[in-house]
Amino acid sequence: MAQTYEFDNVSGNNTAANIDALGPQFLFADQVAVRHEVDTNILQTTSRFALGDGSSLTGGVLIADDSAAETQFEQSVGKYVDGNLIFGFAPLTEIKNDVRNYIFYPTTGDATQGIFTGICNSTQSQDYTPLLVSNSRNIYMISAEQAAALTRSI
C-alpha cells in the first residue's frame, strides 16, 4: 500500500496542478529522502497516498509500487488558516515567516528556495496576508480536521 516516486525537477514543475498532485504524497509521506547531484537535489518519497493527477509532471518517476491500492485524496482548502497542513514551493525566507514546524527540501545546492511541508502560522485576514499568499506561491493546504479524519480512516 505504498508508492515510491523520485522527482528530479521539482523547481521546474512549480505549477498549481503539480503542487496539487504532489501535495498529499508529501504531506503524508512515510519517508522523504534527498540526494544531491550536480546542481539539483533529487527527492524520493514513499507514501500511502497516490500521486494526484500528475499527467503533466515531468521529472517524476515511479520506482516502486506494491500491489495494494493507494489512498486517493484530492481535497484542498482555499483559505490560508492557522493550523492547516501546507505543502508548496517558495523561497525559504517566506516559509520561515508563514509556516511553523516546517520541513524544507531545497531544490538546488544554494538552499534559497524549494518545496516544504508544515503548518500555517496564522490566519489570513483583511489586516494580514501571508507572504506565500501575497506573492502568489503555489501551495496545497488541508485542514487539521481533514488530516485527522483521513489518518483515522487508513
C-alpha angles and dihedrals in degrees: 000000000000141000127204118209130182120210121194102168108040094141090052090053098050097140128130091246093052094045087052090050094050098038103088092039093056098036092055100030118149087206139001119191127187126206123184118221124173105308100343140064119232113216122204120190131186114197143160087222118087120236108262122234095320095159090128094042109115120190093036116116127182105227101170136016129171122213097257122094117257122228115263116216122166105153117120130179118233105211124071102241132175109258098025116134107242137196126180152117120270146126114288092241091062092045091053090051099047108026134060129199087020130168113208123203110191112215094206136034094259093068096215098119137016147119122307145182125205147109125296110254100214144351122274111241139161087272099044132041118178116235089240089060099039090050091049095238117178105251137166120208138180127183123252088244092055091049093049093048091047096050091048091054097054 
